[in-house]
């Protein structure tokens, strides 16, 4: 299980996360991998993921999508994130169910800071 810590202070925001992720092989075996969970987006915006390692992939995909759409303002990112992730999370869950027993709880988290 990954950790993501965010703390707002008068002088800025502190963001920290671990890099350990669990990847499940097609047979269900666990393999530990290293992930950069904090993804720089612009000079004033970072994206961060936690939870299932698939959250990291979704976070990177969202960053690529948002940059392709030239979303530079935090409010534009916030408006885009919910519709984007709603469809993508269902897609990820279907793929995960091909490898693992059905689990109704898949923890994925995205933090958007400016």
C-alpha positions, -999 to +999 in steps of 0.1 A: +000+000+000+014+034-010+016+065+010+009+100-001+013+130+022+002+166+013+004+195+037-005+231+029+014+258+048+017+295+046+049+293+025+037+266+001+028+230-001+047+199+010+041+168-010+057+134-004+051+099-015+067+065-015+078+048-047+069+012-039+041-003-060+026-038-063+021-052-098+001-084-102+012-109-128-014-127-149-013-156-125-020-134-096+016-133-082+027-101-066+058-082-080+070-051-064+079-022-087+092+013-083+070+042-093+075+080-095+042+089-079+047+126-081+044+139-117+054+175-125+028+191-147+038+227-150+059+252-130+031+255-104+012+223-107+020+187-099-001+155-100+004+127-076-011+092-073-014+067-046-031+034-040-031+007-068-002+010-092-027+015-120-034+049-104+001+059-114-005+050-150-038+068-150-021+099-136+005+099-163-021+093-190-042+122-176-012+145-176-005+136-213-042+141-221-044+175-203-012+188-219-025+177-253-056+197-246-035+226-235-051+227-200-028+251-181-051+264-154-059+244-123-096+250-127-096+236-162-077+205-149-103+200-121-132+202-146-115+177-168-103+152-142-137+137-131-150+129-166-116+116-176-112+093-146-148+080-146-144+062-179-108+052-173-113+036-138-140+013-152-116+003-180-089-004-155-112-025-133-122-046-163-085-053-170-077-060-134-106-086-132-090-105-160-059-111-138-074-112-102-105-122-085-132-095-085-126-069-058-153-042-055-128-020-037-099-007-057-082+022-041-068+048-064-062+084-055-052+115-074-039+147-058-038+179-078-018+207-062-010+242-073 
